[in-house]
Amino acid sequence: MRRAASPHLTTSAAHEEAVAGIRAQYAAIPRGEPVRLAKRTSNLFRPRAATTGPGLDVAALDRVIAVDPVARTARVQGMTTYEHLVDATLPHGLMPFVVPQLKTITLGGAVTGLGIESSSFRNGLPHESVREMEILTGAGEVVRATPDGEHADLFRTFPNSYGSLGYALSLTIDLEPVHPWVVLHHVRFASATDATGAIEEVMTTGAYAGEHVDFVDGVVFTGTEMYLTLGSWADRVPDGQRPSDYTGMDVYYRSIQHRTTDVLSVRDYLWRWDTDWFWCSRAFGAQSPRIRRLWPKKWLRSDVYWKLIRFENTYHVAAWVDARRGQPPRERVVQDVEIPVARLPEFIDWFLAEVPIEPIWLCPIRLRDKATPDGANGGGEPAAGIPWPLYPMHAGEQYVNVGFWSTVPIEPGRADGDVNRLIEAAVDRLGGHKSLYSDAFYDRESFDALYGGETYAIVKKTYDPDGRLPSLYDKAVRAR
C-alpha cells in the first residue's frame, strides 16, 4: 500500500512495535484484575466500572498505517479517530463507507460499538466494510480475523461486543470515492406517516421524486414539523448558490427549518453535526450569539461538550443548582434505537406523546447486500437472516435509527430509569433494538435474547476463557 499525505500516519514497523508494547502491558496485569483501556476521551454515555489498577495505554494506536487509492482500502490502527482517518483519505478522493457524525469516534469503537450516518441506507454499518481485523483477545493473544478465515467466529461476533471479546489493534477497510461537494435538499413533512413514506421511497429506489440520493437523514422538530435532508454528490457548486459554513456563528440544524437547499464541501458535510453535537451544544449556551462570539472556534467540538458532561456527571453542579431552585431531579435519556421502517410512525407518535424530548434524529439504515459469507463462523450458524448476531438486524429489512439525547424530569412517583425502561419496552414491542453505548436496564434473560447471548457465550469462552474482560452484559447493564 502507498501511504497517504497526512500527518496522522505511522509505519508498519512502528505499528508492530506498538502492538508488542500493548501485549506486554496486558501480560503485566495480574490475573483477576479487571482489564480496561486508559483512554483520554470516550463517546460512551454509560458509567464505567471503577477500577484502581492501570489501564492499557493505547495512545500509540491512533494512526493510519496506509491508504491504497487503487484498491480503495486503508489499514488503520484501532484507536484512530475518524477525523484523522478522513484527513488521510480525502487527499486521495476517498472516504470510509460510513463516517459517523462525531470527529473523535474511533474506527475500532465504531466497529465494536455503534456507527451510523446518512450513507447507512446504502452502506450499512462500519463493520460491514471491514476486510480484516487484528484483535488482542481476552486470552492475551493477537489474532487476525477475516470473514472466512480461522477466526471468522470472532470476526462475526466482534461488532457490538464493546471490548468484551478483545480490542481492535488494526483494521483493513474498504473506501469509496467522493466528490468535492454535497448538495442538500431539506424536504418538510407534516406527519411521521408522510416522512416514512419518503424514507421507504429513497431506501427502495435510491431516489426521491426522480432525483438520485446519496445521503439521507432527518430531524423531527414536532409531530407536525419534520424534515428529510437528501444529499447528492456534486462536482461543482450549483449556479446561484454559495457554500455554507457551519463551523462558526451559523448552526447547522437550525438551517434545516429555514432553507430548502444548501451546499457543503465534502469535509464540512461529514462534520456538519460535530460543531454543535447535533443540537446538544444549546445546553451549554454555545448557540447564543453573544456566547458564541466569545467561544473559541476550536472549542466548538463534540469532544469539548462531552468533557463538560463528564464534569457534570462527576461533580453534579447543575443538579445541585436545580435542587436549590426547587426543580425536580432529571433522568438522562441518551439513546439510539433501530426501528423497522414500517413501525416508525407508531414509534415517533408514541415517543412525542410520552417523552418530552425534541428534536429527534432519523437515519435510515439497512445491512449491505453482502455481509459475511454463509458458514463463515466457528461459533454456530447465524440465526436466519442475522449475519451479525450481536447486532440483531435482519438482512433485507429496512430500519430507521432514531436518536434522542437529553434529560427529562423525574415526575413524582417515578424513579430514575423509568423513562428509559418505557423506551426499551416500546422498542422491543415494535421489533427494534437499541445500541449499548448508553444506559441499559434489561434483565439478563431479555438481554441475552436480544443480543445474541447463546452465540456470544461460545465465542467468549473461546477467546476469553478466563473471563479477563468484563462480559457484554456486565459492561452494558451491570456497570450502572
Buried (B, 14 or more C-beta within 10 A) or exposed (E): BEBBEBEBBBEEEBBEEBBEBBBEBBEEBEEEEBBBBEBEEBBBBBEEEEEEEEBBBBEBBBBBBBBBBEEBBBBBBBBBBBBBBBBBBBEBBBBBBBBBBBBBBBBBBBBBBBBBBBBBBBBBBBBBBBBBBBBBBBBBEBBBBBBEBEBBBBBBBBBBBBBBBBBBBBBBBBBBEBBBBBBBBBBBBEBBEBBBEBBBBBBEEEEBEEEEBBBBBBBBBEBEBBBBBBBBBBEEBEEEEEEBEBBEEEBBBBBBEEEEEBBBBBBBBBBBBBBBBBBBBBBBEBBEEEEBEEBEEEEBBBBBBBBBBEEBEEEEEBBEEBEEEEEEEBBBBBBBBBBBBBBBBBBBBBBBEEBEBBBBBBBBBBBBEEBBEEEBBBBBEBEEEBBBBBBBBBBEBBBBBBBBBBBBBBEEEBEEBBBBBBBBEBBBEBBBBBBBBBBBBBEEEBBBEBBBBEBBBBBBEBBBEEEBBBBBBBBBBEBE
